[in-house]
Amino acid sequence: MQQKNVPTGIGLGLRSRLMKAIERGEADGEIAFLEISPENHMHRGGSSPARFLKLADRFPIITHSLAMSLGGTGPFDAGYMGEMKRFLDRFGGAWHSDHLCFCGADGRALHDLLPIPFTKVCAQRVADRIREVQDRLGRPMLIENISYYQALGHSEMDEATFVAEVLERADCGLLLDVNNVYVNAKNHDFDPYAWLKTIPLHRVRQLHVAGHERWDETMLIDTHGAEVLPEVQDMMSWVIERIGPTPVLLERDRHIPPLAEMLREVRALDAVYQAAVARHAANRAQA
């Protein structure tokens, strides 16, 4: 597999609607990597495993989970973790990632990414769980900041400070979703660039960008169902200018257009990305 070197540039999430076109070679030379959720592949039967194997031979693969519930309180499921480790030992790269949230309780999946209290006690508990997962999987973890629409419980700090606290206590990396920062900033009335200046940018290993939709006159919803706004592209550019070449995933989970349209957006994002990489190089040369 081609996975062991970290790819840089713009990648796509592997979605069934896009798979046939990718198999035909329409994404060759257009995308830097494919991001996949192992939960969607670990127990697949039929022709799916063979199709995935062929794509994993052609594209670098980055893995990203949906169901670990790093912010939960119950023990991790040993069977799930064992299956995950076997999958990552075969297809995983330099890291694995999941969300800074909880998504299950009492052994039941809640099918959503839900916020956790921004407290020191919670930060330590989550950091301990991240360290446990890293030990179980035998590889570094990245945590992703989520979009949230209601704070859960009493908070002792703002979200960015909480994220930074967890990163330092767990000594792990960050999968920075700049669209989630933008959506939260609009919904909760804070400056997204102040958020970005609070987190330790040196811990960012990957970015997500996506489009969102307006639910009413007061709230944005992170649907991954629209094109990336220029404001979100600007935030991506701001980060890349400061940290340099990094894998950036274009997420699309609703209203998925044909691959040709997705690739037009990839090329537009890549132009912004490459300009930011050039500024990063120029800044380093002048330092």
PyRosetta script that sets phi, psi and omega in degrees:
from pyrosetta import init, pose_from_sequence

init()
pose = pose_from_sequence("MQQKNVPTGIGLGLRSRLMKAIERGEADGEIAFLEISPENHMHRGGSSPARFLKLADRFPIITHSLAMSLGGTGPFDAGYMGEMKRFLDRFGGAWHSDHLCFCGADGRALHDLLPIPFTKVCAQRVADRIREVQDRLGRPMLIENISYYQALGHSEMDEATFVAEVLERADCGLLLDVNNVYVNAKNHDFDPYAWLKTIPLHRVRQLHVAGHERWDETMLIDTHGAEVLPEVQDMMSWVIERIGPTPVLLERDRHIPPLAEMLREVRALDAVYQAAVARHAANRAQA")
pose.set_psi(1, 156.5)
pose.set_omega(1, -176.4)
pose.set_phi(2, -92.6)
pose.set_psi(2, 17.0)
pose.set_omega(2, -160.1)
pose.set_phi(3, -83.4)
pose.set_psi(3, -19.6)
pose.set_omega(3, -162.4)
pose.set_phi(4, -71.8)
pose.set_psi(4, -27.4)
pose.set_omega(4, 174.6)
pose.set_phi(5, -84.9)
pose.set_psi(5, 139.7)
pose.set_omega(5, -178.0)
pose.set_phi(6, -74.7)
pose.set_psi(6, 121.6)
pose.set_omega(6, 177.9)
pose.set_phi(7, -75.8)
pose.set_psi(7, 157.1)
pose.set_omega(7, 172.3)
pose.set_phi(8, -129.9)
pose.set_psi(8, 157.0)
pose.set_omega(8, -176.8)
pose.set_phi(9, 109.6)
pose.set_psi(9, -164.2)
pose.set_omega(9, -173.6)
pose.set_phi(10, -97.4)
pose.set_psi(10, 126.6)
pose.set_omega(10, 177.3)
pose.set_phi(11, -118.8)
pose.set_psi(11, 173.7)
pose.set_omega(11, 178.8)
pose.set_phi(12, -124.3)
pose.set_psi(12, 150.8)
pose.set_omega(12, 170.0)
pose.set_phi(13, -77.3)
pose.set_psi(13, 136.1)
pose.set_omega(13, 179.9)
pose.set_phi(14, -76.2)
pose.set_psi(14, 113.5)
pose.set_omega(14, 179.9)
pose.set_phi(15, -121.8)
pose.set_psi(15, 146.2)
pose.set_omega(15, -175.2)
pose.set_phi(16, -58.4)
pose.set_psi(16, -34.3)
pose.set_omega(16, -178.6)
pose.set_phi(17, -64.9)
pose.set_psi(17, -25.9)
pose.set_omega(17, -177.2)
pose.set_phi(18, -98.2)
pose.set_psi(18, -9.1)
pose.set_omega(18, -165.4)
pose.set_phi(19, -64.6)
pose.set_psi(19, -44.4)
pose.set_omega(19, -177.5)
pose.set_phi(20, -61.5)
pose.set_psi(20, -42.2)
pose.set_omega(20, 180.0)
pose.set_phi(21, -66.4)
pose.set_psi(21, -37.8)
pose.set_omega(21, 177.3)
pose.set_phi(22, -65.8)
pose.set_psi(22, -41.1)
pose.set_omega(22, 178.0)
pose.set_phi(23, -61.8)
pose.set_psi(23, -33.5)
pose.set_omega(23, 178.8)
pose.set_phi(24, -73.3)
pose.set_psi(24, -7.0)
pose.set_omega(24, 178.0)
pose.set_phi(25, 96.2)
pose.set_psi(25, 8.5)
pose.set_omega(25, -174.7)
pose.set_phi(26, -70.4)
pose.set_psi(26, -17.4)
pose.set_omega(26, 178.3)
pose.set_phi(27, -99.9)
pose.set_psi(27, -2.6)
pose.set_omega(27, -177.7)
pose.set_phi(28, -60.1)
pose.set_psi(28, 129.8)
pose.set_omega(28, -179.8)
pose.set_phi(29, 76.0)
pose.set_psi(29, 0.1)
pose.set_omega(29, -176.8)
pose.set_phi(30, -105.8)
pose.set_psi(30, -29.7)
pose.set_omega(30, -176.9)
pose.set_phi(31, -123.2)
pose.set_psi(31, 149.2)
pose.set_omega(31, -175.5)
pose.set_phi(32, -83.0)
pose.set_psi(32, -25.6)
pose.set_omega(32, -177.2)
pose.set_phi(33, -168.8)
pose.set_psi(33, 168.3)
pose.set_omega(33, 169.2)
pose.set_phi(34, -113.6)
pose.set_psi(34, 133.9)
pose.set_omega(34, 172.2)
pose.set_phi(35, -101.6)
pose.set_psi(35, 134.9)
pose.set_omega(35, -179.1)
pose.set_phi(36, -131.6)
pose.set_psi(36, 153.0)
pose.set_omega(36, 172.3)
pose.set_phi(37, -97.9)
pose.set_psi(37, 114.8)
pose.set_omega(37, -177.9)
pose.set_phi(38, -55.0)
pose.set_psi(38, -31.9)
pose.set_omega(38, 179.9)
pose.set_phi(39, -58.1)
pose.set_psi(39, -25.6)
pose.set_omega(39, 179.4)
pose.set_phi(40, -82.5)
pose.set_psi(40, -6.2)
pose.set_omega(40, -174.0)
pose.set_phi(41, -127.0)
pose.set_psi(41, -18.0)
pose.set_omega(41, -171.2)
pose.set_phi(42, -65.4)
pose.set_psi(42, -30.7)
pose.set_omega(42, -175.0)
pose.set_phi(43, -120.3)
pose.set_psi(43, 17.5)
pose.set_omega(43, -178.7)
pose.set_phi(44, -72.1)
pose.set_psi(44, 143.2)
pose.set_omega(44, 174.4)
pose.set_phi(45, -116.1)
pose.set_psi(45, -164.2)
pose.set_omega(45, 178.2)
pose.set_phi(46, 65.8)
pose.set_psi(46, -140.5)
pose.set_omega(46, -176.5)
pose.set_phi(47, -85.4)
pose.set_psi(47, -9.5)
pose.set_omega(47, -173.1)
pose.set_phi(48, -58.9)
pose.set_psi(48, -47.0)
pose.set_omega(48, -179.0)
pose.set_phi(49, -59.3)
pose.set_psi(49, -42.2)
pose.set_omega(49, -179.5)
pose.set_phi(50, -65.9)
pose.set_psi(50, -38.0)
pose.set_omega(50, 178.7)
pose.set_phi(51, -65.5)
pose.set_psi(51, -42.3)
pose.set_omega(51, 179.3)
pose.set_phi(52, -64.7)
pose.set_psi(52, -41.4)
pose.set_omega(52, 179.4)
pose.set_phi(53, -57.2)
pose.set_psi(53, -41.8)
pose.set_omega(53, 180.0)
pose.set_phi(54, -64.3)
pose.set_psi(54, -40.9)
pose.set_omega(54, 178.7)
pose.set_phi(55, -69.1)
pose.set_psi(55, -36.8)
pose.set_omega(55, 179.4)
pose.set_phi(56, -67.2)
pose.set_psi(56, -21.6)
pose.set_omega(56, 174.8)
pose.set_phi(57, -79.8)
pose.set_psi(57, -20.9)
pose.set_omega(57, -175.9)
pose.set_phi(58, -100.7)
pose.set_psi(58, -26.6)
pose.set_omega(58, -175.4)
pose.set_phi(59, -128.3)
pose.set_psi(59, 143.9)
pose.set_omega(59, 167.2)
pose.set_phi(60, -59.9)
pose.set_psi(60, 142.7)
pose.set_omega(60, -178.5)
pose.set_phi(61, -115.7)
pose.set_psi(61, 130.5)
pose.set_omega(61, 170.0)
pose.set_phi(62, -113.6)
pose.set_psi(62, 134.8)
pose.set_omega(62, -175.4)
pose.set_phi(63, -104.1)
pose.set_psi(63, 142.2)
pose.set_omega(63, -174.4)
pose.set_phi(64, -148.7)
pose.set_psi(64, 119.9)
pose.set_omega(64, -175.1)
pose.set_phi(65, -92.7)
pose.set_psi(65, 164.3)
pose.set_omega(65, -178.2)
pose.set_phi(66, -124.1)
pose.set_psi(66, -8.9)
pose.set_omega(66, -164.0)
pose.set_phi(67, -132.8)
pose.set_psi(67, 13.2)
pose.set_omega(67, -177.6)
pose.set_phi(68, -72.3)
pose.set_psi(68, -27.8)
pose.set_omega(68, -177.4)
pose.set_phi(69, 56.4)
pose.set_psi(69, 57.3)
pose.set_omega(69, -179.2)
pose.set_phi(70, -60.2)
pose.set_psi(70, -27.2)
pose.set_omega(70, 178.3)
pose.set_phi(71, -90.9)
pose.set_psi(71, 5.7)
pose.set_omega(71, -179.7)
pose.set_phi(72, -76.4)
pose.set_psi(72, 179.6)
pose.set_omega(72, -178.5)
pose.set_phi(73, -116.6)
pose.set_psi(73, -18.1)
pose.set_omega(73, -178.5)
pose.set_phi(74, -81.2)
pose.set_psi(74, 163.6)
pose.set_omega(74, 178.3)
pose.set_phi(75, -66.3)
pose.set_psi(75, 151.2)
pose.set_omega(75, 176.0)
pose.set_phi(76, -69.6)
pose.set_psi(76, 144.5)
pose.set_omega(76, 179.2)
pose.set_phi(77, -74.0)
pose.set_psi(77, 119.7)
pose.set_omega(77, -175.2)
pose.set_phi(78, -63.7)
pose.set_psi(78, -38.8)
pose.set_omega(78, 179.5)
pose.set_phi(79, -63.9)
pose.set_psi(79, -45.4)
pose.set_omega(79, 178.1)
pose.set_phi(80, -60.1)
pose.set_psi(80, -46.0)
pose.set_omega(80, -178.6)
pose.set_phi(81, -65.5)
pose.set_psi(81, -37.6)
pose.set_omega(81, 177.8)
pose.set_phi(82, -64.0)
pose.set_psi(82, -44.3)
pose.set_omega(82, 177.2)
pose.set_phi(83, -62.4)
pose.set_psi(83, -40.9)
pose.set_omega(83, -179.9)
pose.set_phi(84, -63.0)
pose.set_psi(84, -45.3)
pose.set_omega(84, -179.5)
pose.set_phi(85, -61.6)
pose.set_psi(85, -42.5)
pose.set_omega(85, 179.7)
pose.set_phi(86, -62.7)
pose.set_psi(86, -40.3)
pose.set_omega(86, 179.1)
pose.set_phi(87, -65.5)
pose.set_psi(87, -46.5)
pose.set_omega(87, -177.1)
pose.set_phi(88, -69.0)
pose.set_psi(88, -33.1)
pose.set_omega(88, 176.4)
pose.set_phi(89, -61.4)
pose.set_psi(89, -27.6)
pose.set_omega(89, -179.3)
pose.set_phi(90, -91.2)
pose.set_psi(90, -41.0)
pose.set_omega(90, -171.3)
pose.set_phi(91, -119.0)
pose.set_psi(91, -9.6)
pose.set_omega(91, -172.1)
pose.set_phi(92, -73.1)
pose.set_psi(92, 162.1)
pose.set_omega(92, -179.8)
pose.set_phi(93, -113.1)
pose.set_psi(93, -139.6)
pose.set_omega(93, -174.3)
pose.set_phi(94, -72.5)
pose.set_psi(94, -17.1)
pose.set_omega(94, -179.9)
pose.set_phi(95, -157.7)
pose.set_psi(95, 171.1)
pose.set_omega(95, 169.3)
pose.set_phi(96, -130.5)
pose.set_psi(96, 155.7)
pose.set_omega(96, -176.3)
pose.set_phi(97, -136.9)
pose.set_psi(97, 157.0)
pose.set_omega(97, 170.7)
pose.set_phi(98, -156.0)
pose.set_psi(98, -179.5)
pose.set_omega(98, -168.8)
pose.set_phi(99, -93.3)
pose.set_psi(99, 149.6)
pose.set_omega(99, 175.5)
pose.set_phi(100, -83.8)
pose.set_psi(100, 81.9)
pose.set_omega(100, -173.1)
pose.set_phi(101, -166.3)
pose.set_psi(101, 179.3)
pose.set_omega(101, 164.7)
pose.set_phi(102, -119.3)
pose.set_psi(102, 148.2)
pose.set_omega(102, -176.8)
pose.set_phi(103, -140.7)
pose.set_psi(103, 16.7)
pose.set_omega(103, 177.7)
pose.set_phi(104, -161.1)
pose.set_psi(104, 158.8)
pose.set_omega(104, 178.7)
pose.set_phi(105, -154.2)
pose.set_psi(105, 138.0)
pose.set_omega(105, 178.1)
pose.set_phi(106, 54.4)
pose.set_psi(106, 37.4)
pose.set_omega(106, 177.5)
pose.set_phi(107, 78.3)
pose.set_psi(107, 7.5)
pose.set_omega(107, -178.4)
pose.set_phi(108, -114.0)
pose.set_psi(108, 136.9)
pose.set_omega(108, 177.0)
pose.set_phi(109, -78.6)
pose.set_psi(109, 135.3)
pose.set_omega(109, 179.9)
pose.set_phi(110, -97.2)
pose.set_psi(110, -8.1)
pose.set_omega(110, 175.6)
pose.set_phi(111, 57.1)
pose.set_psi(111, 37.2)
pose.set_omega(111, 173.5)
pose.set_phi(112, -157.1)
pose.set_psi(112, 161.2)
pose.set_omega(112, 177.9)
pose.set_phi(113, -103.9)
pose.set_psi(113, 106.1)
pose.set_omega(113, -168.9)
pose.set_phi(114, -109.4)
pose.set_psi(114, 144.1)
pose.set_omega(114, -175.2)
pose.set_phi(115, -72.7)
pose.set_psi(115, 162.2)
pose.set_omega(115, 176.9)
pose.set_phi(116, -122.0)
pose.set_psi(116, 158.3)
pose.set_omega(116, -177.9)
pose.set_phi(117, -63.6)
pose.set_psi(117, 140.4)
pose.set_omega(117, 179.8)
pose.set_phi(118, -88.5)
pose.set_psi(118, 75.3)
pose.set_omega(118, -178.5)
pose.set_phi(119, -128.6)
pose.set_psi(119, 161.5)
pose.set_omega(119, 178.8)
pose.set_phi(120, -66.6)
pose.set_psi(120, -38.7)
pose.set_omega(120, 178.9)
pose.set_phi(121, -61.9)
pose.set_psi(121, -44.3)
pose.set_omega(121, 179.3)
pose.set_phi(122, -66.7)
pose.set_psi(122, -39.2)
pose.set_omega(122, 178.7)
pose.set_phi(123, -59.9)
pose.set_psi(123, -42.3)
pose.set_omega(123, 179.8)
pose.set_phi(124, -68.4)
pose.set_psi(124, -40.9)
pose.set_omega(124, 180.0)
pose.set_phi(125, -62.3)
pose.set_psi(125, -45.9)
pose.set_omega(125, -179.7)
pose.set_phi(126, -65.8)
pose.set_psi(126, -40.5)
pose.set_omega(126, 178.6)
pose.set_phi(127, -60.8)
pose.set_psi(127, -41.0)
pose.set_omega(127, 177.7)
pose.set_phi(128, -62.4)
pose.set_psi(128, -39.3)
pose.set_omega(128, 179.8)
pose.set_phi(129, -68.8)
pose.set_psi(129, -37.7)
pose.set_omega(129, 177.3)
pose.set_phi(130, -63.2)
pose.set_psi(130, -43.3)
pose.set_omega(130, 177.6)
pose.set_phi(131, -61.5)
pose.set_psi(131, -39.7)
pose.set_omega(131, 178.1)
pose.set_phi(132, -63.0)
pose.set_psi(132, -44.0)
pose.set_omega(132, 179.6)
pose.set_phi(133, -63.6)
pose.set_psi(133, -42.3)
pose.set_omega(133, 178.3)
pose.set_phi(134, -59.1)
pose.set_psi(134, -40.7)
pose.set_omega(134, 178.5)
pose.set_phi(135, -66.7)
pose.set_psi(135, -42.0)
pose.set_omega(135, -178.7)
pose.set_phi(136, -65.9)
pose.set_psi(136, -40.5)
pose.set_omega(136, -175.5)
pose.set_phi(137, -88.9)
pose.set_psi(137, -17.1)
pose.set_omega(137, 179.7)
pose.set_phi(138, 70.0)
pose.set_psi(138, 33.1)
pose.set_omega(138, 179.8)
pose.set_phi(139, -159.0)
pose.set_psi(139, 159.0)
pose.set_omega(139, 178.5)
pose.set_phi(140, -65.1)
pose.set_psi(140, 149.2)
pose.set_omega(140, 175.2)
pose.set_phi(141, -109.9)
pose.set_psi(141, 144.4)
pose.set_omega(141, 165.2)
pose.set_phi(142, -109.3)
pose.set_psi(142, 143.8)
pose.set_omega(142, 172.5)
pose.set_phi(143, -108.4)
pose.set_psi(143, 143.3)
pose.set_omega(143, 179.3)
pose.set_phi(144, -107.7)
pose.set_psi(144, 131.0)
pose.set_omega(144, 172.3)
pose.set_phi(145, -68.8)
pose.set_psi(145, 136.6)
pose.set_omega(145, -175.5)
pose.set_phi(146, -103.4)
pose.set_psi(146, 166.1)
pose.set_omega(146, 165.7)
pose.set_phi(147, -87.1)
pose.set_psi(147, 142.1)
pose.set_omega(147, 179.0)
pose.set_phi(148, -143.3)
pose.set_psi(148, 154.5)
pose.set_omega(148, -171.0)
pose.set_phi(149, -119.1)
pose.set_psi(149, -9.5)
pose.set_omega(149, 176.3)
pose.set_phi(150, -151.4)
pose.set_psi(150, 130.1)
pose.set_omega(150, 175.9)
pose.set_phi(151, -66.4)
pose.set_psi(151, 143.8)
pose.set_omega(151, -178.9)
pose.set_phi(152, -102.3)
pose.set_psi(152, 110.8)
pose.set_omega(152, 177.2)
pose.set_phi(153, 73.1)
pose.set_psi(153, -172.5)
pose.set_omega(153, -178.7)
pose.set_phi(154, -78.2)
pose.set_psi(154, 131.6)
pose.set_omega(154, 179.7)
pose.set_phi(155, -106.7)
pose.set_psi(155, 139.1)
pose.set_omega(155, 177.4)
pose.set_phi(156, -96.0)
pose.set_psi(156, -9.9)
pose.set_omega(156, -177.0)
pose.set_phi(157, -154.7)
pose.set_psi(157, 167.6)
pose.set_omega(157, 176.1)
pose.set_phi(158, -79.0)
pose.set_psi(158, 171.8)
pose.set_omega(158, -173.7)
pose.set_phi(159, -61.9)
pose.set_psi(159, -44.8)
pose.set_omega(159, -176.2)
pose.set_phi(160, -62.9)
pose.set_psi(160, -41.3)
pose.set_omega(160, 177.9)
pose.set_phi(161, -64.4)
pose.set_psi(161, -38.4)
pose.set_omega(161, 178.2)
pose.set_phi(162, -65.0)
pose.set_psi(162, -45.6)
pose.set_omega(162, 178.5)
pose.set_phi(163, -58.8)
pose.set_psi(163, -45.7)
pose.set_omega(163, 178.9)
pose.set_phi(164, -61.4)
pose.set_psi(164, -39.2)
pose.set_omega(164, 179.1)
pose.set_phi(165, -62.2)
pose.set_psi(165, -45.5)
pose.set_omega(165, 179.8)
pose.set_phi(166, -64.0)
pose.set_psi(166, -43.7)
pose.set_omega(166, -179.3)
pose.set_phi(167, -59.0)
pose.set_psi(167, -43.7)
pose.set_omega(167, -177.8)
pose.set_phi(168, -71.1)
pose.set_psi(168, -41.4)
pose.set_omega(168, -178.9)
pose.set_phi(169, -68.2)
pose.set_psi(169, -37.0)
pose.set_omega(169, -179.7)
pose.set_phi(170, -85.9)
pose.set_psi(170, -16.8)
pose.set_omega(170, -174.7)
pose.set_phi(171, 53.8)
pose.set_psi(171, 50.8)
pose.set_omega(171, -178.2)
pose.set_phi(172, -122.7)
pose.set_psi(172, 179.8)
pose.set_omega(172, -179.4)
pose.set_phi(173, -98.6)
pose.set_psi(173, 171.2)
pose.set_omega(173, -178.5)
pose.set_phi(174, -118.2)
pose.set_psi(174, 129.8)
pose.set_omega(174, 164.5)
pose.set_phi(175, -94.3)
pose.set_psi(175, 103.2)
pose.set_omega(175, -172.2)
pose.set_phi(176, -88.2)
pose.set_psi(176, 112.7)
pose.set_omega(176, 175.3)
pose.set_phi(177, -94.9)
pose.set_psi(177, 103.2)
pose.set_omega(177, -175.2)
pose.set_phi(178, -73.9)
pose.set_psi(178, -26.2)
pose.set_omega(178, 175.2)
pose.set_phi(179, -67.1)
pose.set_psi(179, -38.7)
pose.set_omega(179, 176.8)
pose.set_phi(180, -62.4)
pose.set_psi(180, -38.9)
pose.set_omega(180, 176.2)
pose.set_phi(181, -61.6)
pose.set_psi(181, -45.5)
pose.set_omega(181, -178.6)
pose.set_phi(182, -63.0)
pose.set_psi(182, -47.1)
pose.set_omega(182, -179.8)
pose.set_phi(183, -61.0)
pose.set_psi(183, -46.6)
pose.set_omega(183, 179.2)
pose.set_phi(184, -63.2)
pose.set_psi(184, -39.1)
pose.set_omega(184, -179.7)
pose.set_phi(185, -61.8)
pose.set_psi(185, -42.3)
pose.set_omega(185, 179.2)
pose.set_phi(186, -69.6)
pose.set_psi(186, -41.0)
pose.set_omega(186, -176.6)
pose.set_phi(187, -74.5)
pose.set_psi(187, -31.3)
pose.set_omega(187, -174.5)
pose.set_phi(188, -114.8)
pose.set_psi(188, 8.2)
pose.set_omega(188, 169.9)
pose.set_phi(189, 61.2)
pose.set_psi(189, 62.0)
pose.set_omega(189, 171.1)
pose.set_phi(190, -137.8)
pose.set_psi(190, 168.3)
pose.set_omega(190, -177.8)
pose.set_phi(191, -84.2)
pose.set_psi(191, 116.9)
pose.set_omega(191, -178.0)
pose.set_phi(192, -64.3)
pose.set_psi(192, -30.3)
pose.set_omega(192, 179.3)
pose.set_phi(193, -75.1)
pose.set_psi(193, -30.7)
pose.set_omega(193, 171.5)
pose.set_phi(194, -63.5)
pose.set_psi(194, -37.9)
pose.set_omega(194, 175.7)
pose.set_phi(195, -58.9)
pose.set_psi(195, -49.9)
pose.set_omega(195, -177.4)
pose.set_phi(196, -63.8)
pose.set_psi(196, -31.0)
pose.set_omega(196, 179.7)
pose.set_phi(197, -77.4)
pose.set_psi(197, -14.2)
pose.set_omega(197, -179.6)
pose.set_phi(198, -85.0)
pose.set_psi(198, -35.2)
pose.set_omega(198, -175.9)
pose.set_phi(199, -78.1)
pose.set_psi(199, 155.9)
pose.set_omega(199, 176.5)
pose.set_phi(200, -77.9)
pose.set_psi(200, 98.0)
pose.set_omega(200, -176.1)
pose.set_phi(201, -60.7)
pose.set_psi(201, -24.4)
pose.set_omega(201, -179.6)
pose.set_phi(202, -67.8)
pose.set_psi(202, -11.6)
pose.set_omega(202, 178.1)
pose.set_phi(203, -94.4)
pose.set_psi(203, -1.8)
pose.set_omega(203, 179.4)
pose.set_phi(204, -75.6)
pose.set_psi(204, 123.1)
pose.set_omega(204, 179.6)
pose.set_phi(205, -112.7)
pose.set_psi(205, -19.8)
pose.set_omega(205, -177.4)
pose.set_phi(206, -155.5)
pose.set_psi(206, 155.5)
pose.set_omega(206, 175.2)
pose.set_phi(207, -123.8)
pose.set_psi(207, 151.4)
pose.set_omega(207, 166.6)
pose.set_phi(208, -116.9)
pose.set_psi(208, 140.4)
pose.set_omega(208, 169.5)
pose.set_phi(209, -130.1)
pose.set_psi(209, 148.8)
pose.set_omega(209, -177.7)
pose.set_phi(210, -160.1)
pose.set_psi(210, 172.2)
pose.set_omega(210, 172.7)
pose.set_phi(211, -102.7)
pose.set_psi(211, 156.8)
pose.set_omega(211, 179.1)
pose.set_phi(212, -131.4)
pose.set_psi(212, 172.7)
pose.set_omega(212, -178.9)
pose.set_phi(213, -133.0)
pose.set_psi(213, 154.2)
pose.set_omega(213, -180.0)
pose.set_phi(214, -88.5)
pose.set_psi(214, 129.1)
pose.set_omega(214, 179.7)
pose.set_phi(215, -86.0)
pose.set_psi(215, -43.5)
pose.set_omega(215, 174.3)
pose.set_phi(216, -150.3)
pose.set_psi(216, -159.7)
pose.set_omega(216, -177.7)
pose.set_phi(217, -75.6)
pose.set_psi(217, -8.7)
pose.set_omega(217, -173.2)
pose.set_phi(218, -119.5)
pose.set_psi(218, -9.7)
pose.set_omega(218, -172.2)
pose.set_phi(219, -138.3)
pose.set_psi(219, 137.9)
pose.set_omega(219, 170.7)
pose.set_phi(220, -101.0)
pose.set_psi(220, 145.1)
pose.set_omega(220, 179.2)
pose.set_phi(221, -120.0)
pose.set_psi(221, 130.7)
pose.set_omega(221, -179.5)
pose.set_phi(222, -80.2)
pose.set_psi(222, 83.2)
pose.set_omega(222, -173.4)
pose.set_phi(223, -91.8)
pose.set_psi(223, -17.0)
pose.set_omega(223, -170.0)
pose.set_phi(224, 55.7)
pose.set_psi(224, 36.8)
pose.set_omega(224, -174.2)
pose.set_phi(225, -122.1)
pose.set_psi(225, 18.7)
pose.set_omega(225, -178.3)
pose.set_phi(226, -151.6)
pose.set_psi(226, 172.5)
pose.set_omega(226, 177.8)
pose.set_phi(227, -71.5)
pose.set_psi(227, 156.9)
pose.set_omega(227, -179.5)
pose.set_phi(228, -71.2)
pose.set_psi(228, 127.6)
pose.set_omega(228, 179.2)
pose.set_phi(229, -67.8)
pose.set_psi(229, 151.8)
pose.set_omega(229, 175.2)
pose.set_phi(230, -56.0)
pose.set_psi(230, -34.8)
pose.set_omega(230, 179.6)
pose.set_phi(231, -63.6)
pose.set_psi(231, -36.3)
pose.set_omega(231, 178.2)
pose.set_phi(232, -74.4)
pose.set_psi(232, -38.2)
pose.set_omega(232, 174.0)
pose.set_phi(233, -58.8)
pose.set_psi(233, -40.1)
pose.set_omega(233, 179.4)
pose.set_phi(234, -62.7)
pose.set_psi(234, -38.3)
pose.set_omega(234, 178.3)
pose.set_phi(235, -67.3)
pose.set_psi(235, -42.1)
pose.set_omega(235, 174.5)
pose.set_phi(236, -56.4)
pose.set_psi(236, -46.7)
pose.set_omega(236, -178.7)
pose.set_phi(237, -61.5)
pose.set_psi(237, -42.1)
pose.set_omega(237, 179.8)
pose.set_phi(238, -58.6)
pose.set_psi(238, -43.7)
pose.set_omega(238, -178.8)
pose.set_phi(239, -69.4)
pose.set_psi(239, -47.6)
pose.set_omega(239, -177.4)
pose.set_phi(240, -62.5)
pose.set_psi(240, -37.3)
pose.set_omega(240, 177.6)
pose.set_phi(241, -59.0)
pose.set_psi(241, -29.2)
pose.set_omega(241, -177.0)
pose.set_phi(242, -92.5)
pose.set_psi(242, -28.5)
pose.set_omega(242, -175.8)
pose.set_phi(243, -111.5)
pose.set_psi(243, -16.3)
pose.set_omega(243, 178.7)
pose.set_phi(244, 89.7)
pose.set_psi(244, -170.8)
pose.set_omega(244, -174.6)
pose.set_phi(245, -56.1)
pose.set_psi(245, 129.5)
pose.set_omega(245, -172.4)
pose.set_phi(246, -152.5)
pose.set_psi(246, 145.7)
pose.set_omega(246, 174.8)
pose.set_phi(247, -68.3)
pose.set_psi(247, 131.7)
pose.set_omega(247, 179.8)
pose.set_phi(248, -123.3)
pose.set_psi(248, 122.0)
pose.set_omega(248, -180.0)
pose.set_phi(249, -96.4)
pose.set_psi(249, 128.6)
pose.set_omega(249, 168.3)
pose.set_phi(250, -88.0)
pose.set_psi(250, 112.8)
pose.set_omega(250, -177.7)
pose.set_phi(251, -93.3)
pose.set_psi(251, 138.1)
pose.set_omega(251, 172.9)
pose.set_phi(252, -151.1)
pose.set_psi(252, 115.3)
pose.set_omega(252, -177.1)
pose.set_phi(253, -123.1)
pose.set_psi(253, -13.1)
pose.set_omega(253, 176.3)
pose.set_phi(254, -132.6)
pose.set_psi(254, 154.0)
pose.set_omega(254, -179.9)
pose.set_phi(255, 50.0)
pose.set_psi(255, 48.4)
pose.set_omega(255, -176.0)
pose.set_phi(256, -75.2)
pose.set_psi(256, 119.3)
pose.set_omega(256, 179.6)
pose.set_phi(257, -80.9)
pose.set_psi(257, 173.7)
pose.set_omega(257, 173.5)
pose.set_phi(258, -57.1)
pose.set_psi(258, 156.5)
pose.set_omega(258, -176.1)
pose.set_phi(259, -56.9)
pose.set_psi(259, -37.2)
pose.set_omega(259, -178.9)
pose.set_phi(260, -57.7)
pose.set_psi(260, -40.0)
pose.set_omega(260, 177.6)
pose.set_phi(261, -69.4)
pose.set_psi(261, -40.3)
pose.set_omega(261, 177.2)
pose.set_phi(262, -61.0)
pose.set_psi(262, -39.2)
pose.set_omega(262, -178.6)
pose.set_phi(263, -69.3)
pose.set_psi(263, -30.2)
pose.set_omega(263, 174.2)
pose.set_phi(264, -62.9)
pose.set_psi(264, -39.8)
pose.set_omega(264, 177.9)
pose.set_phi(265, -69.6)
pose.set_psi(265, -37.2)
pose.set_omega(265, 176.0)
pose.set_phi(266, -58.1)
pose.set_psi(266, -44.9)
pose.set_omega(266, -178.6)
pose.set_phi(267, -65.6)
pose.set_psi(267, -38.2)
pose.set_omega(267, 178.2)
pose.set_phi(268, -65.8)
pose.set_psi(268, -42.8)
pose.set_omega(268, 177.4)
pose.set_phi(269, -64.4)
pose.set_psi(269, -39.1)
pose.set_omega(269, -178.3)
pose.set_phi(270, -64.7)
pose.set_psi(270, -34.2)
pose.set_omega(270, 177.4)
pose.set_phi(271, -62.9)
pose.set_psi(271, -42.6)
pose.set_omega(271, 177.0)
pose.set_phi(272, -64.9)
pose.set_psi(272, -43.3)
pose.set_omega(272, -179.0)
pose.set_phi(273, -61.5)
pose.set_psi(273, -48.8)
pose.set_omega(273, -177.0)
pose.set_phi(274, -64.3)
pose.set_psi(274, -36.2)
pose.set_omega(274, 176.6)
pose.set_phi(275, -63.7)
pose.set_psi(275, -39.4)
pose.set_omega(275, 178.7)
pose.set_phi(276, -68.2)
pose.set_psi(276, -39.6)
pose.set_omega(276, 176.6)
pose.set_phi(277, -61.6)
pose.set_psi(277, -40.5)
pose.set_omega(277, 178.7)
pose.set_phi(278, -64.0)
pose.set_psi(278, -40.8)
pose.set_omega(278, 177.6)
pose.set_phi(279, -65.7)
pose.set_psi(279, -38.0)
pose.set_omega(279, 177.5)
pose.set_phi(280, -60.7)
pose.set_psi(280, -45.6)
pose.set_omega(280, 179.9)
pose.set_phi(281, -63.6)
pose.set_psi(281, -40.9)
pose.set_omega(281, 179.5)
pose.set_phi(282, -65.6)
pose.set_psi(282, -39.4)
pose.set_omega(282, 178.5)
pose.set_phi(283, -64.3)
pose.set_psi(283, -39.2)
pose.set_omega(283, 180.0)
pose.set_phi(284, -68.5)
pose.set_psi(284, -36.6)
pose.set_omega(284, -179.6)
pose.set_phi(285, -66.4)
pose.set_psi(285, -30.9)
pose.set_omega(285, -178.3)
pose.set_phi(286, -85.3)
pose.set_psi(286, -15.9)
pose.set_omega(286, -175.7)
pose.set_phi(287, -70.2)
pose.dump_pdb("model.pdb")
